[in-house]
Each structure stands twice: as structure tokens, then as C-alpha cells.
Amino acid sequence: MMFPYSSNSSFLRCRTAAQPSDAGWALPLPFGVAGLPWDGSVTNRSGARQGPAAIRQASHMLCDGIHPLFDVSPLAFLEDHGDLTMPNTSLAAMRQALLPQARALIARQHMVWLGGDHSVTLPLLQLYRQHHGQPVALVHFDAHCDTWPDHFGEPSGHGTWLHEAYEQGLVRPECVAQLGIRSSAQRETRERVRIEGGLIYEARALRGLESTGQLAEVMQAVRTRMAAAGHPPLYLTLDIDCLDPAHAPGTGTPEPAGLSTAQVMTLLEGWADLNFVGMDCVEVSPPYDHAELTSQAAAHFVWTYLSARVAQRPQAAPEPSAG
């Protein structure tokens, strides 16, 4: 059950799922966006439930949506399902409500999910594991490792989802890559991804590296891992707090000395041809945003991801109609 949105409220002002096709496209369109307005698991500052609306609003500045690198627009291939219907207080109830709604959309389209706090990623990984019949590879941008075994004494939260994903066999351990990690944590928690055989690129190791040439070694290491594993289905989860607070102040748990918007964009563009099957962008908290810096960054990351997916389609994208 979805909330119908007008085109002015949708990502890139794309058509909504409730609208009929006006260009003769066979339904459904190949790509979809949906909001996950949940922040019941935050440990510091709330507000991420307002993230989906803010990201959509920021995307309206992208005009016709033609990407300057990929020279395509996702607009003609994309529909927005609005926000999923979710409760506000119970994590278990949220996940119970999310699963059937998200399952139907994953079966229908290549989806991008607008969060919401990071606890939404666990049920999504459960669904992608089920949908593809195998554990998925994972690229994880974040300030925090999210491999804590508990959530301040509770069994689950927005800092435990990757620990739980390992325990449930949802991800391929050697195909997990983390980028931007810099928060405090016990060593065994902070090093969990390496211990399991994956890659960690802490923010400290990435300082001063922004261009394609400077980040080539990082991009190639991830690419080599994916190729060695036979290019398994790859999921992207992008916590906006991977960015330094100077680039993204509007988030619940900001951590200084983070990545720049340019660094993340270079990596997203460089990995355009990998076998991505879905993405979420989480932890955008508009009440703490200044001049919409955070929602603008999130909208551009999602737009770049979708543009890259369109550019990888067998035939070139048509120009979207105006309006």
C-alpha cells in the first residue's frame, strides 16, 4: 500500500506509480524509487524520517536530469512509488510492514530506497538474498562500521544491521567493501569486515584522494573482488554520514574528518558498470541540514546511480519529454 504522489513530489519529478504511462511504455518501467520514512532506531538525533521528502525536493534542481558524464537521463525509465506505509515506534513492526511492500517492488523493478535510518537495510538485504537466491555483494559507504553485536543493549538497530547480515548469511563476506569508516569502536567490531575477508577503506586512508587517478587503486581492488567472485548481485548502501559534516551536516550521527562529496561521486561514477541490483541512501536528517547541503548531495548520488544504470542498458536512453 503506497501513498500516491503528484509528479511535483516525485524524484526528478518523474511519473508516479499511480499515473498511467504517457509515452507508450510497457509497465512497469525498469527503475523505481520508494521512501522509507523511519527513524525509530537512531541513537543521537532524529529526523531521518523526513529524509525521503527532502531528497525528492532537492532532486528537482536537476532540471531535465541529463547526467554530464553518462549523457543520459533516468527520467523516462523511472517511477516513484511514494513512501511505504510504516509505523513510527516499533522496529519489529516497521520491518514486518516493510517486507511485503518492498518484496513486491523488488520483484517488479530495480529499486532505489530513500531512508530513513540505517536499520532499514537489514530487511532489504533479506529480500535481495531471497530474490537472487544467493548472498549479495555489498558496497557500504559510512562513517560507522555498523557491525556492533547489540544496539545499546537491544538486539537490533541502525548500528547492528551488518553484524546481523553476516549472522544471517545475507552477504558474501569476501565481497563486502566499506568506505569512509572513522568512528570509535572496539577493534574486533571495527575490523569485522576485514576479519570476514572483506575490504575496509577508512576515511583516514582516503584523505586527499578525489580524482579518478587517485582513487584508481581503490576502485580496482573492489572490481577485482567482484570479478573473482563471478560478479555476484551487488547492493549499494550509502549512509550520508560517510561525508564530512562540512559536506553533510544534516545527519543524525555526524563524524568529523569524513569523505568529500567529490570522493563519493568519483567512486560511484567509476563503478558504474558493476553488477548493482539495488541501492539505498539513508540517514539524511533535514532538521539539521544547512542550505540543503545534505539532501542535495543525496539527490545527486541517487541520480548518478540511476544514470549509470540507464547508461548500462543495451540501447541508449531516449530524451525525456519536457514537463
C-alpha positions, 0 to 999 in steps of 0.5 A, a space after each residue: 500500500 503506497 501513498 500516491 504522489 503528484 509528479 511535483 513530489 516525485 524524484 526528478 519529478 518523474 511519473 508516479 506509480 499511480 499515473 498511467 504511462 504517457 509515452 507508450 511504455 510497457 509497465 512497469 518501467 525498469 527503475 523505481 524509487 520508494 521512501 522509507 520514512 523511519 527513524 525509530 532506531 537512531 541513537 543521537 538525533 532524529 529526523 531521518 524520517 523526513 529524509 525521503 521528502 527532502 531528497 525528492 525536493 532537492 532532486 528537482 534542481 536537476 532540471 531535465 536530469 541529463 547526467 554530464 558524464 553518462 549523457 543520459 537521463 533516468 527520467 523516462 525509465 523511472 517511477 516513484 512509488 511514494 513512501 511505504 506505509 510504516 509505523 513510527 515506534 516499533 522496529 519489529 513492526 516497521 520491518 514486518 510492514 516493510 517486507 511485503 511492500 518492498 518484496 513486491 517492488 523488488 520483484 517488479 523493478 530495480 529499486 532505489 530506497 530513500 531512508 530513513 535510518 540505517 536499520 532499514 537495510 537489514 530487511 532489504 538485504 533479506 529480500 535481495 538474498 531471497 530474490 537472487 537466491 544467493 548472498 549479495 555483494 555489498 558496497 557500504 559507504 559510512 562513517 560507522 562500521 555498523 557491525 556492533 553485536 547489540 544496539 545499546 543493549 537491544 538486539 537490533 538497530 541502525 548500528 547492528 544491521 551488518 553484524 546481523 547480515 553476516 549472522 544471517 548469511 545475507 552477504 558474501 563476506 569476501 565481497 563486502 567493501 566499506 568506505 569512509 569508516 572513522 568512528 570509535 569502536 572496539 577493534 574486533 567490531 571495527 575490523 569485522 569486515 576485514 576479519 570476514 575477508 572483506 575490504 575496509 577503506 577508512 576515511 583516514 586512508 582516503 584523505 586527499 584522494 578525489 580524482 579518478 587517478 587517485 582513487 584508481 587503486 581503490 576502485 580496482 581492488 573492489 572490481 577485482 573482488 567482484 570479478 573473482 567472485 563471478 560478479 555476484 548481485 551487488 547492493 549499494 548502501 550509502 549512509 550520508 554520514 560517510 561525508 564530512 559534516 562540512 559536506 553533510 551536516 544534516 545527519 543524525 550521527 555526524 563524524 568529523 574528518 569524513 569523505 568529500 562529496 567529490 570522493 563519493 561521486 568519483 567512486 560511484 561514477 567509476 563503478 558504474 558498470 558493476 553488477 548493482 541490483 539495488 541501492 539505498 541512501 539513508 540517514 539524511 536528517 533535514 532538521 539539521 541540514 544547512 542550505 540543503 547541503 545534505 539532501 542535495 548531495 543525496 539527490 545527486 548520488 541517487 541520480 548518478 546511480 540511476 544514470 549509470 544504470 540507464 547508461 548500462 542498458 543495451 540501447 541508449 536512453 531516449 530524451 525525456 519529454 519536457 514537463 
